[in-house]
Amino acid sequence: MDSSAVIRFIERKTENGFEARKDVLATKQDIAELEVKMALMESRLIKWMFIFLIGQAAAIISIVKLL
């Protein structure tokens, strides 16, 4: 087997690997959209954290007053 045959084999394998995976690669636009979604999720999560914090504080205060 000569070197050109090895190079062709490697190129063929590389191309086949890329073709098989190109549908699952993320583009810059995909990543930007994901970052926007994550930012929105983070703000909603922080909002709900404060809501539950206030509810827990109210429950603790009421339990302390009952004692």
C-alpha positions in Angstrom: 0.0 0.0 0.0 1.5 3.3 -1.0 1.3 6.6 0.8 -1.3 8.1 -1.7 -3.6 5.2 -1.0 -3.3 5.8 2.8 -4.0 9.5 2.3 -7.1 8.8 0.2 -8.3 6.3 2.8 -7.9 8.8 5.6 -9.6 11.6 3.5 -12.5 9.2 2.7 -13.0 8.2 6.4 -12.8 11.9 7.5 -15.4 13.0 4.9 -17.7 10.1 5.9 -17.3 11.0 9.6 -18.2 14.7 8.9 -21.2 13.8 6.7 -22.5 11.6 9.5 -22.2 14.3 12.1 -23.0 17.5 10.2 -26.6 17.5 11.2 -25.8 17.6 15.0 -23.2 20.4 14.8 -24.3 23.7 16.3 -23.9 26.9 14.4 -23.1 30.3 15.9 -26.8 31.2 15.5 -27.9 28.1 17.4 -25.5 28.9 20.2 -26.8 32.5 20.3 -30.4 31.4 20.5 -29.5 29.0 23.3 -27.8 31.7 25.2 -30.9 33.9 25.0 -33.1 31.1 26.1 -30.8 30.4 29.1 -30.8 34.0 30.1 -34.6 34.1 30.1 -34.7 30.9 32.1 -32.2 32.3 34.6 -34.4 35.4 35.2 -37.5 33.3 35.7 -35.6 31.0 38.1 -34.4 33.9 40.2 -37.9 35.3 40.3 -39.3 32.0 41.6 -36.5 31.7 44.1 -37.4 35.0 45.7 -41.1 34.1 45.7 -40.4 30.8 47.6 -38.0 32.7 49.9 -40.7 35.1 50.9 -43.1 32.2 51.4 -40.6 30.3 53.6 -39.9 33.4 55.6 -43.6 34.0 56.2 -44.0 30.4 57.3 -41.1 30.5 59.7 -42.3 33.8 61.2 -45.7 32.4 61.7 -44.4 29.2 63.3 -42.2 31.3 65.7 -45.1 33.5 66.7 -47.2 30.4 67.5 -44.5 29.2 69.9 
